[in-house]
């Protein structure tokens, strides 16, 4: 929309950019004379690629096509599974450099256009089939790069999303997805019963690279990488294609790869044939609700659907496209993408919790009417203008999908066709109970008309609806929430002229409270509680729990995607998945949706979400764990309290030195009596006996000597390394003194070990030269393991000693070096795992712990439009809560 009409209004034509459109009079695709007489109205593109370097659909043409799209402000999605893997034979001799080498180059190209583009950041989706030989490297790509960012940031390079650390590594300019078929997902779901299941990776041209890998291994990699950095996201290939309206394509060959749905646009909502495009539009669904009467304007809704679909159809006629194939196939299939926005406002205003059957039923009914009415107006257009060009080839398939939509709307009562999972159906009785009985009649009328009219005339458009993230356009439509996402918080920020921000309570909270029967005075007290400010005029917390007058049973109505301040409540991940599952069978394309999980969520939780989504018929899902990206605002320094409490793995090298200095300073004060000791310090006297533990981490040799007194009690530790005058030497000296003083104040070695256990910072990795310890996550973790051994606890070392070795150690003077049941992991180990107390309880327990310090909902990204840092994940893309700029197509 931002480049539409530039020639007509201002006479700006632009240069010839090698763009194309279909000339109906000439009956063929022709090249545009300039850039702005016609418009690149389509926001979403799916681009094919073939396994060749030069020519049409080649790797080299991919660079040109994506550059054209990014320059025009659009996004590109491609399934790269056709590209040969590393090591596959080439026809001219030699071996392929592999898919990943080309992906890195295309990622750099997207980064360059993002930096020098004219309107918005490049948006790019990279998909790969689960059977590609390089799938393991692809899955771990962005997680590995995130580790590099962590290391670079600790060395002092800028750690924000546009900083030097992220600019240095690869893979940061795309959303990555893996295409999983039902066969693979069945094996994943069956892993508890068949953990030895294998998965075959197949070469594209050369079977010599074929191999089998454990399903458990590849699934563990998927869950870890998604947990680590939100990529890759799963797309369920067979579910996409079960709802495909045009599997016969242009040539009638059902089953050919090029006639399947292989990929999506960058945000994941437009899913159709390769080399097609779609323009997006959305309706602010909350705007159709009368604030006073609470009545939903159904007739206005139907009229608006018709009007917008006509506009989208017109945009196809006057559009231009980056390749001849996209120009032709967009004209042939004429897909449109109408969706909803501000759904959360409507639900809250009606007093319905986002995670409830009532909310899902209302949302599904509105979505069913959206798609049904869109297909109806498409059928009316077909009556006047003719059906889309490839309709007759795909007629039987499209009408089957239409009937399945009608069944999901609760209109048809017969069995679903060619669907291998249980599809949710709208509960019309529940619609009546929540006061929306008129939507039931509308659903029946609309879908009845679609089947009757469409069966006679066909349809003008092969697809009509999607659920896009709606970042930019949501702000343009004055929405309080985006797409079908829940609210992020109870506090909103309105940008004023001049750039300042006004802090407001979410205005829909008041309407929801009215619906629930609260008086105006009670509502004021609740809003005042949320908006309590400190002396600087900043909102202290923003939570709603504990507000006066608010009943416990009403709290769920105001739940948000993340915890608000120190609040404990948030929408459980199942609420996100169930909402997508309720709407999916009523949408032509797909839904771009984020499942928000708390920072303490586990990889097991990620597995649960993905498997549950597949079972429920979700086409694709994006998962984001709060704080999983290392990115942080530029030039933010830690306060003194933060410096003292932040885990070591999150500190930079200068901060580590600072902490070591502080510890040494405290130690000196303790020795000089400036600190009143809690316990009496007993210093060791005379000659002490001890044991030295040698170890080597990477190329750094460490020696840890543990001394005991006459009774065999550990009294001091000395640590040194072969690196004189280095940072690690200073850290080891400080740690030696600190731990020794703690031991001499009679703090048990087990407690010191527990304090040091599991900390992660460099150097870390495999350990050499020690008979029992073979891996540690840091020098602190190594010390923890040595203390465990010296205390007789071998439960956390990789190589357990034999009884003879233990007896030998005892006789050599280490009196406590024997296994002791009293010091098991149950006493001093980590808290119960999700396997012990259940996933839901585990997540909620961890969330409550994290809530004490507040939870991050912003990932550190900087908005390219307003330079704000309040960027949140919205579907698979990000949206700025200050100005509405997105990294995607909408």
Secondary structure by P-SEA (a helix, b strand, c coil): cccccccccccccccccbbbbbcccccbbbbbcccccccccccbbbbbbcccccccccaaaaaaaaaaaaaacbbbbbbcccccccccccccccccccaaaaaaaaaaaaaaaaaccccccbbbbbbbcccccaaaaaaaaaaaaaaaaaaaaaaccccccccaaaaacccccbbbbbbbcaaaaaaaaaccccccbbbbbbbcccccccccccaaaaaaaaaaaaaaccccccccaaaaaaaccccccccccccccccccccccccccccccccbbbbbbbbcccccccccccccaaaaaaaaaaaaaaaaaaaaaacccccaaaaaaaaacbbbbbbccaaaaaaaaaccccccaaaaaaaaaaaaaaaaaaaaaaaaaaaacccccccccaaaaaaaaaaaaaaaaccccccccccccbbbbbcaaaaaaaccaaaaaaaaaaaaaaaaaaacccccccccccccccaaaaaaacccccccccccccbbbbbcccbbbbbbcccaaaaaaaaacccaaaaaaaaaaaacccccccccccccccccccccccccccccccccccccccccaaaaaaaaaaccccccccccccccccccccaaaaaaaaaaaaaacccbbbbbcccccccccccccccaaaaaccccccccaaaaaaaaaaaaaaaaaaaaccccccbbbbbbcccccbbbbbbbcccbbbbbbbbbcccccccbbbbbccccccaaaaaaaaaaaaaaaaaaacccaaaaaaaaccccccccccccccccccccccaaaaaaaaaaaaacccccccccccaaaaaaaaaaccccccccccccccccccccccccccaaaaaaaaaaaaacccccccccccccccccccccccccbbbbcccccccccc
